[in-house]
Amino acid sequence: MKLNIIAAGLLIGMISCNQSSTTETAKKPGNFGEDVTFLQKHLQNVVVLQSSSDSSRLVVTGDYQARVMTSTASGSQGKSFGWINYNLVSSGKLAPHINAFGGEERFWLGPEGGQYSLFFPGGKSFEFDNWQTPGLIDTAHYNVKSQSPTEITYQYDGTIQNYSGTTFKLDISRTIRLLDNNAITAKLQTALPAGIKSIAYETENVLTNKGDSAWQEKNGLLSIWLLGMFIPSDQTVVVAPFKGITDARTHITDDYFGKIPPQNLLVKDSLLLFRADGKARGKLGLSPLVAKSGAGSVDLQNNTITVLFYEVVPQGRYVNSKWELQKEPFKGDAVNCYNDGPLADGSQMGPFYEVESSSDARALQPGEALNYRQVTMHFEAADRAALQALATRLWNLPLEEVQQFLSKK
């Protein structure tokens, strides 16, 4: 979440209290099949997409805005990659401000803060009491428009008003499709190393201006914002590639929740390594001037790799979500990474870590659409050698350096 430091601390603290400690603790499922059973017990619209050629599967629900809740490369008994807020889901209740149900890819709209904010009513101060996630990306149910064993499309019509009073009439279409091995190979532009199981899916997110007038920069624009919540471990690190230009460091923000200490962040050549253990809150932001497609994570404990592919428009308008009236409302981040952790009082919503991407914001004419796609891939390696081969192909990253970084105290 793109928040200023003081407000963020208060927000997460309130959410932790509202969505964790006040609900009955639910049993946490241990694999993908148990996750699906849990979701089917508590929700009405749960769909599993399943490949006929391998063991890859994912589960999505229209109840939570066509959210991909979790996925697996190894069938019902396989590892489940998405973090789910079992307490909130099982409570059957809605919380104030936000409903953090979890899920490894959810659809949001930006910006969060600023004079074009979608999360604050006009004239109100940028304080937590006034902050509210819009219903169409928090509590709305999206309808199924088409479905096959490996693909599903959801649709939602709605309106939303920003801080400056501009009303957007829009249509949201979201398609989730499983990708086969040929599509994975084509995206990676290389064959997978031996000893690798995979699950990959693409989401196609279409935002259409359904109003009768053009959207204008002076009134605010919208961006598509995709956020993924994943399960952390002591041996997990987020990997974020960036352009190694001379002033690259000035386009990377690492102090959203206070400066990230060096034992939790390593800037290596054209890669950022960010500890993802769910034990220390911190957030990174990468400007579109340096952000590159291909952020993800390595989990040495489970021999897995996650990687996300998305479009970055270097000179595009990216919404600024800081909680303030902004001098540069279109100088925001293209990619964000977040590690969850406890607050001073010991409360915590997770643990989880996040990898997020955003589209650029465009001045759409009536009937014109913004189409933003993201591909998520998870890989399970039979051994460390196979994991190293894949890490080399993706990021030219020696796993020994990851291990050394994670051993820092």
matplotlib code that plots the C-alpha trace (Angstrom):
import matplotlib.pyplot as plt

x = [0.0, 1.3, 1.1, 3.0, 4.9, 2.7, -0.6, 0.6, 1.6, -1.8, -3.7, -1.9, -2.4, -6.1, -6.5, -4.5, -6.8, -10.0, -9.1, -7.0, -7.4, -11.2, -12.1, -11.9, -8.6, -9.2, -7.3, -4.7, -4.9, -1.7, -2.0, -3.9, -6.7, -7.3, -7.3, -10.0, -12.1, -11.8, -12.8, -15.7, -17.0, -17.0, -17.7, -20.4, -18.5, -15.3, -13.9, -10.8, -9.0, -7.2, -4.9, -5.6, -1.9, -0.2, -0.9, -1.2, -4.3, -5.5, -8.6, -10.4, -13.6, -16.0, -17.0, -13.6, -13.5, -12.2, -9.3, -6.8, -6.7, -3.9, -2.3, -0.2, 2.1, 1.5, -2.2, -4.5, -1.7, 0.8, 2.2, -0.2, 1.5, -1.0, -1.5, -5.1, -6.5, -8.2, -9.5, -11.3, -12.6, -14.0, -15.6, -18.1, -17.9, -16.8, -14.3, -14.2, -11.7, -10.5, -11.1, -7.7, -8.9, -5.5, -5.0, -2.0, -3.4, -6.1, -7.5, -7.3, -7.4, -5.0, -4.2, -4.7, -3.7, -3.4, -5.7, -6.9, -7.3, -9.9, -9.7, -10.4, -13.5, -12.9, -12.1, -11.1, -7.6, -5.4, -5.8, -6.7, -10.2, -11.1, -9.5, -11.8, -11.2, -13.8, -16.4, -16.0, -12.4, -13.1, -16.6, -18.2, -19.1, -17.9, -20.1, -18.9, -19.2, -17.6, -15.8, -13.9, -11.7, -8.6, -10.0, -12.7, -13.8, -15.5, -17.2, -18.3, -20.0, -19.6, -18.8, -16.1, -15.4, -12.0, -10.9, -11.3, -14.9, -14.5, -16.8, -15.7, -18.2, -16.4, -16.5, -14.0, -13.3, -10.9, -9.9, -7.7, -6.2, -3.9, -0.8, 0.6, 4.3, 4.6, 3.3, 5.7, 8.7, 7.6, 7.4, 10.7, 12.3, 14.1, 13.2, 12.7, 15.6, 15.1, 13.5, 11.1, 7.4, 5.4, 2.1, 1.6, -1.4, -2.1, -4.6, -6.0, -7.4, -9.5, -10.7, -13.2, -14.4, -18.2, -19.0, -19.8, -16.7, -13.0, -10.9, -8.4, -5.2, -6.3, -9.2, -7.3, -6.7, -7.0, -4.4, -4.8, -3.0, -2.3, -1.2, 0.0, 0.2, 2.5, 3.6, 7.0, 9.8, 13.2, 14.8, 12.8, 14.0, 12.2, 14.2, 13.5, 15.4, 16.0, 17.9, 21.5, 21.6, 24.0, 21.3, 19.2, 19.3, 17.5, 14.5, 14.2, 12.3, 13.1, 11.8, 8.0, 7.8, 11.2, 14.5, 15.0, 18.1, 21.0, 20.6, 17.1, 18.0, 20.9, 21.3, 23.4, 24.3, 20.9, 19.0, 17.4, 17.3, 14.7, 14.2, 10.7, 10.4, 7.2, 9.0, 10.0, 7.8, 9.3, 8.4, 10.2, 9.1, 10.6, 10.0, 9.1, 12.4, 14.3, 11.7, 11.9, 9.5, 10.4, 10.2, 9.6, 11.1, 13.3, 12.4, 15.4, 13.5, 11.0, 13.2, 10.7, 10.8, 8.1, 8.3, 5.9, 5.9, 4.1, 4.5, 6.5, 6.2, 9.3, 7.9, 4.3, 2.1, 2.1, -0.2, 1.3, -0.4, 1.2, -1.2, -0.8, -1.6, 1.1, 3.3, 3.8, 0.6, 1.8, 5.3, 4.5, 5.9, 5.5, 6.6, 6.3, 7.5, 6.4, 7.5, 5.0, 6.0, 4.7, 3.9, 5.2, 2.3, 3.0, -0.1, 0.2, -2.2, 0.0, 2.7, 2.9, 5.0, 3.8, 4.9, 2.8, 2.7, 0.7, -0.2, 0.4, -2.6, -4.2, -6.7, -9.3, -11.9, -15.5, -15.6, -11.8, -10.1, -6.9, -5.7, -3.1, -1.8, 0.3, 1.7, 2.5, 4.7, 5.6, 8.3, 9.2, 12.6, 13.5, 16.8, 19.1, 20.9, 17.6, 16.7, 20.1, 19.7, 16.4, 17.7, 20.5, 18.3, 15.8, 18.2, 21.8, 21.6, 23.9, 22.0, 25.1, 24.7, 21.1, 22.1, 24.8, 22.4, 19.8, 22.4, 23.0, 21.7]
y = [0.0, 3.4, 5.4, 8.0, 6.7, 8.0, 7.2, 3.8, 2.8, 3.8, 2.1, -1.2, -1.2, -0.6, -3.2, -5.7, -5.2, -5.2, -8.2, -10.5, -10.2, -9.7, -12.8, -16.4, -17.9, -20.2, -23.3, -22.5, -24.9, -26.7, -27.2, -26.1, -28.6, -27.5, -23.9, -24.6, -26.5, -23.6, -21.0, -23.1, -23.4, -19.6, -18.1, -18.6, -18.1, -20.1, -21.4, -23.6, -23.4, -26.6, -27.8, -31.2, -31.6, -31.1, -30.4, -26.6, -25.1, -21.8, -20.7, -17.4, -15.8, -13.2, -12.5, -10.7, -8.8, -11.6, -12.1, -15.0, -16.4, -18.9, -21.4, -24.5, -26.4, -29.8, -30.5, -30.7, -31.8, -29.3, -26.1, -23.2, -19.9, -17.2, -15.7, -15.8, -13.9, -17.0, -15.1, -12.4, -14.8, -17.2, -14.4, -13.6, -10.0, -6.8, -4.5, -0.6, 1.1, -2.1, -5.8, -7.4, -10.9, -11.7, -13.4, -13.6, -11.1, -8.6, -5.8, -2.2, 1.3, 4.2, 6.7, 6.2, 9.6, 13.2, 15.6, 12.9, 10.2, 7.5, 6.7, 10.1, 12.3, 15.8, 18.4, 15.9, 15.6, 12.8, 10.9, 7.3, 8.2, 9.5, 6.7, 4.3, 1.6, 2.1, -0.6, -1.6, -2.8, -4.0, -5.5, -5.6, -8.9, -9.3, -11.3, -14.2, -13.4, -16.5, -19.6, -22.6, -25.2, -22.9, -19.4, -17.2, -13.6, -11.3, -8.0, -5.1, -1.7, 1.1, 4.7, 6.2, 9.8, 11.2, 13.8, 16.6, 15.7, 14.1, 11.2, 8.3, 6.0, 2.8, -0.8, -3.3, -6.6, -9.1, -12.3, -15.0, -17.7, -20.6, -20.8, -24.0, -25.0, -23.6, -20.2, -20.3, -21.1, -18.3, -15.7, -16.7, -17.0, -20.2, -23.7, -24.5, -26.4, -30.0, -30.8, -27.8, -27.8, -24.7, -22.9, -19.7, -17.6, -14.3, -11.7, -9.3, -6.2, -3.8, -0.4, 1.3, 4.9, 4.5, 8.1, 10.7, 12.9, 12.3, 11.8, 14.7, 15.0, 18.2, 16.4, 13.2, 9.9, 6.3, 3.5, -0.3, -1.6, -5.3, -6.5, -9.9, -11.3, -14.3, -16.5, -15.5, -17.5, -16.9, -18.1, -15.9, -12.8, -10.5, -9.9, -6.6, -5.9, -2.3, -0.3, 0.2, 3.9, 6.3, 7.9, 4.8, 5.0, 8.3, 6.6, 4.0, 4.8, 2.7, 4.7, 4.5, 3.0, 4.3, 3.5, -0.2, -1.3, -2.8, -6.3, -6.3, -4.6, -5.2, -3.1, -5.4, -4.3, -4.0, -6.1, -5.3, -8.1, -7.4, -9.7, -11.3, -13.0, -11.3, -10.0, -6.4, -3.9, -2.2, -1.1, -0.3, 1.7, 1.8, 4.7, 3.8, 5.4, 2.4, -0.3, -3.4, -6.3, -9.5, -8.7, -11.8, -13.8, -16.8, -19.1, -21.2, -23.0, -24.5, -24.4, -22.1, -19.1, -16.6, -14.1, -11.5, -10.0, -6.7, -3.6, -0.6, 2.7, 4.7, 8.1, 7.2, 9.0, 6.9, 8.1, 9.3, 7.7, 9.6, 11.0, 14.7, 17.3, 16.7, 18.8, 15.9, 13.8, 11.7, 10.8, 7.6, 4.1, 1.4, -1.4, -1.9, -4.5, -4.9, -7.0, -7.3, -7.3, -6.6, -3.2, -1.9, -3.5, -6.9, -7.0, -8.0, -8.6, -11.2, -12.3, -12.0, -10.1, -8.3, -7.7, -5.0, -3.5, -0.6, 0.5, 4.0, 6.4, 7.5, 10.2, 7.9, 9.1, 7.9, 4.2, 3.9, 1.3, 0.8, -2.8, -4.0, -7.5, -9.3, -12.9, -14.6, -17.7, -20.0, -22.7, -25.6, -27.1, -30.7, -29.6, -26.6, -27.1, -26.8, -23.7, -22.2, -22.8, -21.0, -18.1, -17.7, -17.5, -15.1, -12.7, -14.0, -14.4, -16.7, -18.3, -18.2, -14.5, -14.8, -17.1, -14.8, -11.8, -13.8, -14.8, -11.1, -10.1]
z = [0.0, -0.9, 2.4, 4.2, 7.3, 10.1, 8.5, 7.4, 10.9, 12.2, 9.3, 9.6, 13.4, 13.1, 10.4, 12.5, 15.4, 13.3, 11.1, 13.2, 17.0, 17.0, 15.0, 15.9, 14.8, 11.8, 11.1, 8.4, 5.5, 4.6, 0.9, -2.2, -1.8, 1.8, 0.7, -1.9, 0.6, 3.1, 0.5, -0.7, 2.9, 3.4, -0.1, -2.7, -5.9, -6.0, -9.3, -9.8, -13.2, -13.9, -16.7, -18.3, -19.2, -15.9, -12.2, -12.3, -10.8, -9.4, -7.5, -8.1, -6.7, -8.0, -4.4, -4.0, -7.3, -9.5, -7.1, -7.6, -4.1, -4.6, -7.0, -7.1, -9.5, -7.9, -7.7, -4.6, -2.3, -3.6, -2.1, -2.1, -3.0, -2.1, 1.4, 2.6, 5.6, 7.1, 10.1, 8.1, 5.5, 8.1, 10.1, 7.4, 8.5, 6.7, 8.3, 8.2, 5.9, 4.0, 3.8, 3.5, 2.4, 1.0, -2.4, -4.7, -7.2, -6.6, -8.8, -7.5, -9.0, -8.2, -6.9, -3.2, -2.0, -3.3, -4.9, -7.3, -4.6, -4.9, -1.2, 0.4, 0.1, -1.1, 1.5, 4.1, 5.6, 4.6, 7.9, 8.6, 9.9, 6.4, 4.5, 2.8, 0.1, -2.6, -2.6, -6.3, -5.4, -1.9, -1.4, -4.8, -6.4, -10.1, -12.4, -14.6, -18.3, -19.8, -18.5, -19.6, -17.7, -18.0, -18.4, -16.8, -17.5, -14.9, -15.5, -13.3, -14.2, -11.6, -10.8, -8.6, -7.6, -6.8, -4.2, -6.7, -7.4, -10.8, -11.3, -13.5, -15.1, -15.9, -16.9, -15.5, -17.3, -15.8, -17.5, -15.8, -17.9, -17.2, -19.4, -20.7, -21.0, -24.5, -23.3, -20.4, -22.7, -25.1, -22.3, -20.8, -24.3, -23.0, -22.1, -18.4, -16.8, -16.0, -12.6, -12.6, -12.0, -12.9, -12.6, -14.7, -15.4, -17.2, -16.1, -18.7, -17.0, -19.1, -17.8, -20.1, -20.0, -20.1, -19.6, -22.3, -21.9, -22.0, -18.9, -18.5, -16.6, -14.9, -13.3, -12.4, -14.2, -13.1, -13.1, -12.8, -9.7, -9.2, -5.8, -4.9, -1.3, -0.8, 2.0, 3.6, 5.1, 6.8, 3.5, 1.1, -0.7, -3.1, -6.3, -8.2, -11.4, -12.4, -15.1, -14.0, -15.1, -13.4, -11.1, -10.6, -6.8, -6.9, -8.6, -5.9, -2.7, 0.4, 3.3, 3.0, 6.5, 7.7, 6.1, 5.3, 7.2, 5.1, 6.5, 4.9, 1.6, -0.9, -4.0, -6.3, -9.8, -11.4, -8.8, -5.5, -2.9, -0.2, 2.8, 2.7, 6.1, 7.3, 10.4, 9.7, 7.9, 4.9, 1.4, -1.8, -4.8, -8.3, -10.7, -14.3, -15.3, -13.7, -13.1, -15.2, -15.8, -13.9, -10.2, -8.0, -5.2, -4.3, -1.5, -0.6, 2.1, -0.3, -3.5, -5.3, -7.5, -8.3, -11.1, -12.5, -16.0, -16.7, -18.9, -17.8, -19.8, -18.9, -19.9, -18.8, -16.2, -13.1, -10.3, -7.0, -4.0, -1.1, 1.5, 0.7, -1.8, -4.4, -6.6, -9.0, -9.0, -12.0, -10.7, -8.9, -8.8, -11.4, -9.1, -5.3, -2.9, 0.7, 3.7, 6.5, 10.2, 13.7, 15.1, 18.4, 20.3, 18.7, 16.5, 12.9, 10.0, 8.2, 8.0, 4.2, 1.6, -1.5, -5.1, -6.9, -10.3, -11.8, -15.2, -16.5, -16.3, -19.6, -20.7, -22.2, -24.6, -24.2, -25.1, -25.0, -22.9, -21.0, -21.2, -18.7, -18.5, -16.0, -16.0, -12.7, -12.7, -9.8, -10.1, -7.8, -8.3, -7.5, -6.1, -5.6, -8.9, -10.8, -8.8, -9.6, -13.3, -13.3, -11.1, -13.6, -16.6, -15.0, -13.2, -13.5, -9.7, -7.8, -5.0, -2.8, -2.7, -1.7, 1.1, 2.3, 2.3, 4.2, 6.8, 7.8, 11.2]

ax = plt.figure().add_subplot(projection="3d")
ax.plot(x, y, z, "-o")
ax.set_aspect("equal")
plt.show()
